[in-house]
């Protein structure tokens, strides 16, 4: 065997090793961020004091966790009654889409904990058949399964821009609904108290 053949056989192993290291680092980073956000979730409401940038940060943090609950929608609901609900919905939706990249990256790393669950397998089939439409619908409705859809998108190597645009549009719709619900419920409450 020549020296070139030996180098050519070693090259894919080095490349695969580098890819594995990168994926493990991405997964550990996502887990670390999720744990940190979960630990500081009680202080998240303080960001609302900073107006729209605070709402944006809360939304990133609340949606950046994987399979751990965070209080994002409740804050969007409340802030919709304080600030302009259109801007609250747009800012919160953009932050939510950025935060949801953590699930996509966890799936992209290839280390999906939930792969063996029935729900994950069902969502993965939807992703294979409908891709961005699945992301859009699951992002637009309140449900506990969006993290699994993000992971499935990453595992299936959906192009990042397609995932992000579908997620962004769905999250904006959902956040607009909650922001306007907050605005109208607070107005209704004040009107009934008169």
Order of alpha helices (4+ residues) and beta strands (2+ residues): alpha-alpha-alpha-alpha-alpha-alpha-alpha-alpha-alpha
